[in-house]
Amino acid sequence: MPKGILISGYYGFDNFGDDAILGVLVDKLKSLGNNIAVISKNPKKTSMLYQVFSVKNFSFFQVFLAMSKSDVLISGGGSLLQDVTSFKSLLYYAFIIWLAESMQKKVVIFAQGIGPLKRKKSVEIVKGLLKKAAFVSVRDQKSLELVKSWGVNALLVNDPVFSLEVTPGNSDGTIGVQLRDYKTMNDDLLNRLARQILKEFPDRKIEIYAFQKSLDYKICLKFEKLLKTLNPMVNTEVIHSMTKNDFIFKMSHLEYMIAMRFHAVLVALKLGIKTIAINYDAKVTKLAYEALIPILTMNGDDDYNLAFAKMKALDKNALLKYANTKPFDWSGIMPFIS
């Protein structure tokens, strides 16, 4: 019998990675015949893109009604239960889980990164909620160790986007750069990266990807301006405000990609694109080490010649083989969605 599934996460914010996760999850739930509702900042757009029922994230009456009609709450993926970005954000996602548990709904924590939690109160809240959850899956070893220290059973899973269906394309020689603003972003990194790209690929088109316009667009425009200052003849384009499928299709023709965001690196690997990762976050570093691709730090003091040489020497088939060995494990969640 079909189940009613309510999904809570960072949805409707036009973030490529979260949209990709939602796409994988919705496709799986639809294949099982479930009735799906998604809590979203932009319900109209989410409903149109995924063909699901969607409710406004801060319309608590709508959320309550959707919850009352559901059997299961899926919270995730992403890093929802952390208080570094915002304590208010943590309280919001925690409230949604608390509401489900108080209404006797089964709660599934879906491929989340748990923490960091800087406040004692935050730890108390998250620990209490996870102990009552029907099933907990986490996306990294650090999260696994944290929840196990609380006495919570959890399953370590690969990122759901590894199970996203994509079609590798034929390279036309374009160079991709994906940047996001971050506290460790600096002019030295941007300058060295721009100079190296123009040195290695003086006559190529350079596409600069803003995967979440609100966070990425300004830094991408800054990088484009820097490239044009160094070489007024360079052919550039800033790519933004696309659906996840359009982003992926656009990326599929790239020959190389230099990327910051975790899901930019992951999707590039799934497309067989030779990639350098910029390790602004530990999850990006881990992915790069596993995939055996070169890494640049945020310090700007790396050997860029060596990194680009390593990127050029990568084998497309080896990248595809790696990506295909990391499918998402649905076994733990299946009893709650089928």
Buried (B, 14 or more C-beta within 10 A) or exposed (E): EEBBBBBBBBBBBBBBBBBBBBBBBBEBBBEEEBBBBBBBBBBEBBBEBBEBBBBBBEEBEBBEEBBEEBBBBBBBBBBBBBBEEEBEBBBBBBBBBBBBBEEEBBBBBBBBBBBEBEEEEBBEBBBBBBBEBBBBBBBBEBBBEBBEEBEBEBBBBBBBBBBBEBEBBEBEEBBBBBBBBBEEBEEEBBBBBBBBBBEBBEEBBBBBBBBBBEBBBEBBBBBBEBBBEBBEEBEBEBBBEBBBBEBBBBBBBBBBBBBBBBBBBBBBBBBBBBBBBBBBBEBBBBBBEEBEBBBBEBEBEBEBEEBBEBBEEBEBEBBBEBBEEBEBBBEBBEEBBB
